[in-house]
């Protein structure tokens, strides 16, 4: 047998190893907390992330290590419901279950946080408390949604709200434009849009809205409700589009220019959609066996990071690049995901379980799971041994044939 034939056999043997059927990935690192992690947020460059949960700790991480660069225990019963870091990484905001809203300034050079202010009213410790928070790109303005249906708007200059608006019985989601000029809230009594002076308008009064997103300059606003409808608006209150999906909208995100909107939907099963904000025909990207819970999109709209209850998915140009099975148990859940502007780095956190309470940091380039790496190494060794055995057998056969020819 010729050398070319032996080489071809080797390639055929190693082909399944080089090109596995499904691309899987694993976190670059994970941080194991002692209790559920409810919220995580990443800076626009992906270098810093802040997280918090039921352990009463607030953590700030560099993107290159699972050990916190800074941590602080709030103490008492101040577990963290929601966190948000400014796009430039200079400020982060925390909403706690005991009614506190806390703003910190972050020093990147020294990896230390300085308390700017704490909003807290005695007698409001149990209810209302902040369920969801959002912060502008430079940390100048922030919006907070309360469990009693109030929406509060702050500036970094004072721990007293610039205004508070009663919007419903509970606020589910809030968002703020990167320039801080507009804020939006999804409540059980409609969706509300605000500027720095207070409410501008509301839509869908009496309807249960669940998700919000707003472009960097506030010119495009997206709100989603429990019936699968996404409404696209401008700051004047004009409805520019309406997209009907087939189930509850759990999460929305939008590109800085407002061109693309992504949605995570689900009840018993889930779907991830990508939509042009000016087009009523959404593209179905993923169908999952579990409700889709969270979604984030890169600035140019090409990359998407999404999650169902147990898995995360990274997509580029509408195709799934890799996925990772994060939650191993049956009762855990992925609570939140976020992604850097370029889509190179992404984070997720888990809660609602005795065991699943972690922070996960991923990169766009897939990292083979350890068990898969071991499996590939074993397959490579086995394949190599087979090729070597075949080569030896062929050489022996050739030698025996030559000896028989010489004897005859």
URJO-V96290 format. One record per run of one state. SS is the DSSP state (~ for helix, > for strand, _ for the rest). FROM is the first residue (numbers start at 1). LEN is the number of residues. Records with the same first field share a line. If there is no record, write none. Layout:
SS: FROM-LEN + FROM-LEN
This chain:
_: 1-2 + 19-5 + 25-4 + 33-4 + 43-5 + 54-3 + 63-7 + 74-6 + 86-5 + 97-4 + 108-4 + 120-10 + 136-5 + 147-3 + 156-2 + 167-4 + 177-6 + 188-2 + 196-2 + 204-5 + 215-6 + 226-3 + 234-5 + 245-4 + 255-5 + 267-3 + 277-6 + 289-3 + 298-5 + 309-2 + 317-2 + 326-7 + 340-5 + 352-6 + 364-6 + 408-1
~: 3-16 + 370-38
>: 24-1 + 29-4 + 37-6 + 48-6 + 57-6 + 70-4 + 80-6 + 91-6 + 101-7 + 112-8 + 130-6 + 141-6 + 150-6 + 158-9 + 171-6 + 183-5 + 190-6 + 198-6 + 209-6 + 221-5 + 229-5 + 239-6 + 249-6 + 260-7 + 270-7 + 283-6 + 292-6 + 303-6 + 311-6 + 319-7 + 333-7 + 345-7 + 358-6
